[in-house]
Amino acid sequence: MKNDITSVVNYNFFFLPVLQDCTNLASVVKDAGMLTPYVLVTGTLKEPGQAFLVVDKNIINEITNFDYIPFVLLSAYFVFNIKYPIGCSNFFSFLEILLLNFPINKASITVKHFFTSI
């Protein structure tokens, strides 16, 4: 059975495609065509299976602890010196401050306002 990427992959804001009933991850990664780092998760949102870091259409490594997914994703952007996707810089700036203790004064006005309001 051939997997149709449009029926198998559900993209959401966090760049976490969720695969259901997929047997060939390499073909899904190739067909998705995303060059920016993202995390590919097998299974469903309620019952995730495995997680993999994907960069430039290549599965880099399995992420064995789901708690580390945000750290692994941020690290991939730093290690490979890749700019954040257009429209997502505030989200990643938020993660940098929250998870990596980056200084708030270097964040955008939107992110600064968010942190001062919580």
N, C-alpha and C positions, 0 to 999 in steps of 0.2 A: 504494500500500500504506500503510495507516494504522499508525502506530507505537503499540503498546501500552506505556505507560510502565512497567508492572510487568515486562515482558520486556526492555525496552531499558535501563533504568537499574539499576545495581547500586550501592546506597549502602554506603559503609563508614564507619569511625570518623572518618576525616579529612574528611568532607563532600566527597568527590571522586567525584561520579557518573561512571561510565565508560559511554559510549555506544557501541553497536555498530550499524552499518548504519542510522544515523539521518540523515534528510535535512532535517528541519525542527526546528532547535534551539529556535526561539521557542516552538513548541508543547510541546516537552519541558519547557522551563523553566516554562511556564505550568501544565502538568499536574502538575509535581513539587510546586508549591505551597510551596516552602521560602522563607521570608522572610529568614532569616539568611544572611549571606554564605557562599558556597561556590564551589568551582572545578569547572567542568564540563569534562570531558576526553573528547574524541572518540577513537574507536579502541578498543584493548584495553589491558589492563595491560601486556602484553608489547610491543605496538606502538602507543603513544599517538600520536594525530594532533595536534589542536589543543587548546588550553586557554583557557577563558574565565572571567573573574570574573563571578559572578552575585550580584546583591543585589536583594532585594525583587521577585523574579520578572522582573528585567531583566538582560539581558546588558550589562555595563558596558564591558568591553574584552577584547581577546584578550591572552593572556599568551604572548609569543613565546619566552621562555626558561624552560624548566621548572624551572631552578634557583631562580627567583624566586617560585615558587608559594607557599611558606610566608610569605614577606615580603609578597606581595600580599594574601594572605588576612588576615594580622594587620593590615596597613594599612587594609583595608576596615573592620574593626571600629573602629579608631581614628578614621578619617576620618568615618565615618557615625555615630559615637558609639553603637554598638550593643553591648549586653551579650553576653558569650559564652553559647552555649547551655547550658542546665541540664545538669549532669553533665560538662561539658567544660572547666570553668575551670582545673583542674589541668593539663590538656594544653596549653591556651593559655598558662598561666603558665610552664610548662616552655619553650615556644617563645620567650616574651618574654625569659627569662633566657638561653637558649642563643643565640638569633639577634640579639637587640637589646640584650644586656648590661644588662638590668634588674637591680637589686640583689636578691640572694637573700633578704635579710632581710625583704622585702615579700611574699614568696611564702607560700603555705600551708605548714603543717607537713609535709604529705605531700611536696610538691615540695622543701622544704628537706632532708628526710630522704633523698630520692632523690639529690639532688646531693651530699650529704655521704657517701653510701655508694658513689659511683662514683669 
